[in-house]
C-alpha cells in the first residue's frame, strides 16, 4: 500500500516539473525551437521617370499706336488699353512667355502717324496684359532717331520686360551679336529680331542701333541681303547653348497677302542653318503659314515653322484684312535626362479686332473661335450680338483662307 502511494506521489511530482515554469530560483524549461524563418527580399520600387520640362509660348503681331486707338484709351493724363485685350488676357497670361512687335518708339512728344512716338502707357499696359518681351526692330524704330531708340529701351527696362532688335551702344549690339537669350523653366531660347528697312533713316554712324536683314536698309527697296551676318547670328545662338531658335522678321510688302520671293529665300536659309520658328510681320495683313522641310548644310533634313506675317495685332487701320491676325501658340518640351528639346506643337488661333466708335469700348480684340463657341453654347459675352457674330464668322473664314488650315489650332 505504501509503495503504491509513493509511486503515485512521484509521478505527480514529475508531471508538475514538466508542465510548470521554473519556480523561484529554479531553471527555466527548455524552449522549443520553431525552426528557421522564411527569407524575404524586398522588391525595390521603380524609379519614376522625371516629368518633361514644358514651356508654352505665345507670339503676336504688330502693335501700332494710331491716333484713334490712343485717343479712345485716353484717361486724363494717362491711358488705359488693358480692357481692349480683356477677351484674350487670360490666354496670354496662361503662357509662360509671350511676345509681340512694338512698332513705335516710346518717347515724348507723342505722335501717331506718319512718324510714331507713343507714351510709356502702351508698353506698360501690354506688360500688364501678360507680354514678357517686345521685338523692337521695325520700319518705324528710327522714327525719333537715336533718342527714340534709347528712350524705348529705357522704358522696357524700367517696366521689367525683355527687348531685342535695337541697341543703345555698339557694346550692346556686340554682346551675343544682339540676340536675346532667355532660359525659361530650363529651356534656353534664342530670339533673333530683324527689320528689312527703316523708312529711309540711315542712322549715319549708328548702324549698330538696329538689326537688319539688308545692308542697304535705308533704301526704299533694299537689295543686298546680309546672309553671312544671319548665318553668324544663328551660329552664335547655337554656341550659346540655345535649345530653340526663333527669328522675328519685320519684312514683306505692305497690304500684300502673299510673301515676296526674298521672304521665302530668307526663310529657307534661316531654317537650313538652324532656326526653328520664323514669326513675320510688317505687311499690316496676315500671310500664309506652314511647316517647311529643308536640307541643312550637312545634308540632313530639318523641319521648321514659318508664319510669313501675323499682320496687325493692335492698330486702328481700316484696310481689308487689317483687323484679323493669328495668335501663335507654341509648346516645347525638354527631357531632363537626355537634355533633348522637342517642339511639341505650333498652331494659331484667329483674332479679330472689333472697332465700333459708338460702343463704350470702341476697340476690342476677340478670339473668334472662343467667342463663336460661347455663342453656340448660349454663353455669349456681353459685347457680342448678331452683328458681331456675323463679323467674327466672316473674319475667321477670311483668316483661314489667307493663312491656311495646316497650322490652324481649331476644329
C-alpha positions in Angstrom: 0.0 0.0 0.0 2.8 2.4 1.0 4.7 1.5 -2.2 1.7 2.3 -4.3 1.1 5.7 -2.7 4.8 6.6 -3.1 4.7 5.8 -6.8 1.7 7.9 -7.2 3.3 10.9 -5.5 6.5 10.5 -7.5 4.6 10.5 -10.8 2.6 13.6 -9.8 5.8 15.5 -8.9 7.5 14.6 -12.2 4.4 15.8 -14.1 4.4 19.1 -12.2 8.0 19.7 -13.1 7.3 19.0 -16.8 4.3 21.3 -17.2 5.2 24.2 -14.8 7.5 27.1 -15.4 10.6 27.3 -13.3 9.9 28.1 -9.7 11.8 30.7 -7.7 15.5 30.1 -8.3 14.8 27.1 -10.5 15.9 26.6 -14.1 13.6 27.6 -16.9 12.1 24.9 -19.1 13.9 24.4 -22.4 12.3 26.4 -25.3 11.2 24.5 -28.3 12.9 25.9 -31.5 10.4 27.0 -34.2 12.9 26.3 -37.0 14.5 28.7 -39.5 12.3 31.8 -40.5 11.3 32.1 -44.2 13.6 34.5 -46.0 12.1 37.7 -47.7 13.9 40.0 -50.2 12.0 43.3 -50.7 11.4 44.3 -54.4 12.6 47.9 -54.9 10.0 50.4 -56.3 10.8 51.5 -59.8 12.4 55.0 -60.0 9.8 57.2 -61.6 10.9 59.0 -64.8 11.2 62.7 -64.3 8.4 64.8 -66.0 9.5 66.7 -69.1 10.0 70.4 -68.8 7.2 72.2 -70.6 7.1 75.7 -71.9 4.0 77.3 -73.5 4.7 80.4 -75.6 2.6 83.0 -77.5 3.6 85.2 -80.4 1.5 88.1 -81.7 1.9 90.7 -84.5 2.5 94.4 -84.7 1.2 96.9 -82.1 0.8 100.3 -83.8 -0.4 103.4 -81.8 -2.7 105.1 -84.3 -4.4 108.2 -83.1 -7.9 106.8 -82.9 -6.7 103.9 -80.8 -4.8 106.0 -78.4 -7.4 108.7 -78.0 -10.1 106.0 -77.3 -7.9 104.8 -74.4 -7.1 108.3 -73.0 -8.0 108.8 -69.3 -7.0 112.3 -68.4 -3.2 112.4 -68.3 -2.9 108.7 -68.7 -4.2 105.9 -70.9 -5.8 102.5 -70.3 -5.5 100.0 -73.0 -5.9 96.9 -70.8 -9.7 96.5 -71.4 -9.1 96.2 -75.1 -7.4 92.8 -74.5 -10.0 91.5 -72.0 -11.3 88.7 -74.2 -7.8 87.2 -74.6 -6.0 88.3 -71.5 -6.5 85.0 -69.7 -4.9 83.1 -72.7 -1.9 85.4 -72.8 -1.3 85.3 -69.1 -1.6 81.5 -69.1 1.5 81.3 -71.3 5.0 81.0 -69.8 6.3 83.7 -72.2 4.5 86.0 -74.7 5.9 88.5 -77.2 4.8 90.9 -79.9 6.4 93.6 -82.1 6.2 97.1 -80.7 6.2 99.1 -83.9 6.9 102.6 -82.4 9.4 104.5 -80.4 8.4 105.2 -76.8 9.2 108.9 -76.2 7.9 112.4 -76.0 6.4 114.3 -77.8 3.7 111.7 -78.7 2.6 111.4 -82.3 0.6 108.8 -84.2 1.4 109.0 -87.9 3.4 109.0 -90.1 6.2 109.1 -87.5 5.2 107.4 -84.4 6.1 108.1 -80.7 4.0 106.5 -78.0 3.6 107.1 -74.3 5.0 104.6 -71.8 1.5 103.6 -71.1 1.5 101.5 -74.2 4.2 99.0 -73.3 3.1 99.2 -69.6 -0.4 98.0 -70.4 0.9 95.3 -72.8 3.1 94.1 -69.9 0.1 94.1 -67.6 -1.9 92.1 -70.1 0.9 89.5 -70.0 3.6 90.2 -72.5 7.1 89.4 -71.5 9.1 90.7 -74.4 8.9 93.3 -77.2 10.6 92.9 -80.6 11.7 96.5 -81.4 13.2 96.2 -84.9 10.7 97.6 -87.4 10.5 100.2 -90.2 9.4 102.7 -87.5 12.0 102.0 -84.9 14.1 105.0 -86.1 11.2 107.5 -86.4 12.7 109.5 -83.5 16.3 108.7 -84.4 18.8 107.8 -81.7 16.8 109.5 -79.0 13.8 107.3 -79.7 16.0 104.1 -79.7 17.4 104.9 -76.3 14.1 106.0 -74.7 12.3 102.9 -75.9 14.9 100.5 -74.5 15.0 102.6 -71.2 11.2 102.3 -71.0 11.3 98.5 -71.5 13.9 98.1 -68.8 12.1 100.3 -66.4 9.0 98.1 -66.9 11.0 94.9 -66.4 10.2 93.5 -69.8 12.7 91.9 -72.3 13.5 93.5 -75.6 15.6 92.8 -78.7 16.3 94.2 -82.2 17.5 97.7 -81.3 20.6 98.8 -79.2 21.8 101.9 -77.4 25.5 101.2 -77.8 27.9 99.2 -80.0 28.7 97.1 -76.9 25.1 96.1 -76.5 24.9 95.1 -80.2 28.1 93.1 -80.0 27.0 91.1 -77.0 25.9 87.7 -78.4 25.6 89.7 -81.7 22.5 91.3 -80.4 20.4 88.2 -79.9 18.2 87.7 -76.8 19.0 84.5 -74.9 16.4 83.5 -72.3 16.2 80.5 -70.0 12.6 79.7 -69.4 12.0 76.9 -66.9 15.2 75.2 -68.0 14.7 75.5 -71.8 17.1 78.0 -73.5 15.5 80.2 -76.2 17.4 82.5 -78.6 15.4 85.3 -80.3 16.7 87.0 -83.4 14.9 90.2 -84.4 15.3 91.8 -87.8 13.8 94.5 -89.9 14.1 94.8 -93.7 14.0 98.6 -93.7 13.9 101.8 -91.6 11.8 104.1 -93.8 14.9 105.7 -95.3 16.5 106.6 -92.0 20.1 105.6 -92.4 21.3 106.4 -88.8 24.7 107.5 -90.0 27.5 106.4 -87.7 24.9 104.5 -85.7 24.1 101.4 -87.8 24.6 99.3 -84.7 21.3 100.6 -83.3 19.1 98.3 -85.3 19.4 94.7 -86.6 18.6 94.5 -90.3 18.2 91.9 -93.0 19.6 94.1 -95.6 22.9 96.0 -95.8 21.1 98.9 -97.6 18.2 99.0 -95.1 17.7 102.8 -95.6 16.8 102.3 -99.2 13.2 102.4 -100.5 13.8 99.0 -102.0 16.7 97.3 -100.2 18.6 94.8 -102.3 21.7 93.4 -100.5 20.7 90.6 -98.1 23.1 90.0 -95.2 23.2 86.2 -95.5 26.6 85.9 -93.8 25.5 88.0 -90.9 22.3 86.0 -90.5 24.3 82.7 -90.6 26.7 84.0 -87.9 23.8 85.1 -85.7 22.4 81.6 -85.9 25.8 80.1 -85.1 26.2 82.4 -82.2 22.8 81.2 -80.8 23.9 77.6 -81.1 27.2 78.3 -79.4 25.4 80.0 -76.6 23.5 76.7 -75.9 20.1 77.6 -77.4 17.6 74.7 -77.4 15.2 76.6 -79.6 16.0 79.5 -82.1 13.1 81.8 -83.1 13.6 84.5 -85.7 11.2 87.5 -85.8 11.3 89.3 -89.2 9.7 92.7 -90.0 9.6 92.2 -93.8 7.5 92.0 -96.9 5.4 94.4 -98.8 2.6 96.3 -97.1 -1.0 95.2 -97.8 0.1 92.2 -99.8 -1.4 88.8 -98.8 1.4 86.8 -100.4 5.1 86.8 -99.3 7.7 88.1 -101.7 10.3 85.9 -103.2 13.0 87.1 -100.9 11.0 86.2 -97.8 10.8 82.6 -98.9 14.5 82.6 -99.7 15.4 84.0 -96.4 13.1 81.7 -94.5 14.6 78.6 -96.2 18.1 80.0 -95.5 17.3 80.5 -91.8 15.7 77.1 -91.4 18.7 75.4 -93.1 21.1 77.0 -90.7 19.2 76.2 -87.5 16.3 78.5 -86.9 13.3 76.5 -85.7 10.4 79.0 -86.0 10.0 82.2 -88.0 7.5 84.9 -87.0 6.9 87.6 -89.6 5.1 90.9 -89.6 5.0 94.4 -91.3 2.6 94.0 -94.2 -0.4 95.0 -92.0 -2.2 91.9 -93.2 -1.7 88.2 -92.5 0.1 86.0 -94.9 0.5 82.2 -95.2 1.9 79.9 -92.5 3.3 76.4 -93.0 5.8 73.7 -91.9 8.8 73.8 -94.2 11.4 71.0 -94.6 14.8 71.9 -96.0 18.2 70.4 -96.3 20.8 71.5 -93.7 24.4 72.3 -94.9 25.3 68.7 -93.7 22.6 67.2 -95.9 20.3 66.3 -93.1 16.6 67.2 -93.3 15.3 70.0 -91.0 11.7 70.9 -90.5 10.6 74.3 -89.1 7.6 76.6 -89.0 7.1 79.8 -90.9 4.5 82.5 -90.3 5.2 85.0 -93.1 3.1 87.7 -91.5 0.9 87.9 -88.5 -0.4 91.3 -89.6 -1.6 93.9 -87.1 -2.1 92.7 -83.6 -3.5 96.1 -82.4 -4.0 99.1 -84.6 -6.6 101.4 -86.0 -6.0 100.6 -89.6 -9.2 100.1 -91.7 -7.6 98.3 -94.6 -9.1 95.0 -95.8 -7.7 92.1 -93.7 -6.0 94.7 -91.3 -8.4 93.7 -88.5 -7.6 89.9 -88.5 -4.5 88.3 -87.1 -3.3 84.9 -86.0 -2.2 84.5 -82.4 0.5 81.8 -82.5 0.6 79.1 -79.7 3.9 77.1 -79.3 4.6 74.3 -76.9 8.1 73.0 -76.2 9.2 70.0 -74.0 12.7 69.1 -72.8 13.7 65.7 -71.5 15.6 66.4 -68.2 17.5 63.2 -68.6 18.7 63.4 -72.2 18.5 67.2 -72.5 16.7 66.9 -75.8 14.1 69.6 -76.5 11.2 68.9 -78.8 8.7 71.3 -80.5 5.5 69.6 -79.4 3.1 71.8 -81.3 2.8 75.1 -83.2 -0.6 76.4 -84.1 -2.6 79.5 -84.4 -6.0 80.9 -83.3 -7.8 83.6 -85.2 -8.2 87.0 -83.6 -10.5 89.8 -84.8 -10.3 93.5 -83.8 -13.7 95.0 -83.3 -13.9 98.7 -83.9 -17.2 100.5 -83.0 -16.9 104.2 -82.4 -20.3 104.3 -80.7 -19.5 101.5 -78.3 -18.4 102.1 -74.7 -15.2 100.3 -75.6 -14.5 101.2 -79.2 -11.7 98.7 -79.7 -11.7 95.1 -78.6 -9.6 92.1 -79.5 -11.6 88.9 -79.6 -10.7 85.3 -80.1 -13.0 84.3 -82.9 -13.1 80.6 -82.1 -13.8 81.2 -78.4 -16.5 83.8 -78.9 -18.3 81.8 -81.6 -18.2 78.7 -79.4 -19.6 80.7 -76.4 -22.4 81.9 -78.7 -23.3 78.4 -79.7 -23.5 77.4 -76.0 -25.7 80.3 -75.2 -23.0 81.9 -73.2 -22.0 84.8 -75.4 -20.2 87.7 -73.7 -22.0 91.0 -73.2 -20.3 92.7 -76.1 -21.4 90.1 -78.6 -24.6 90.3 -80.7 -25.8 89.1 -84.0 -23.8 91.7 -85.8 -20.6 90.8 -84.1 -21.4 87.1 -84.6 -21.5 87.7 -88.3 -18.3 89.7 -88.2 -16.5 87.1 -86.3 -17.7 84.3 -88.5 -16.6 86.1 -91.6 -13.2 87.1 -90.1 -12.4 83.5 -89.1 -13.2 82.3 -92.6 -11.1 85.0 -94.2 -8.1 84.4 -91.9 -8.2 80.7 -92.6 -8.3 81.3 -96.3 -5.2 83.6 -96.1 -3.0 81.8 -93.5 -4.1 78.3 -94.4 -5.5 75.5 -92.3 -2.3 73.4 -91.9 -1.4 75.1 -88.6 -4.9 76.2 -87.5 -5.5 75.1 -83.9 -9.3 75.0 -84.1 -11.6 72.2 -85.2 
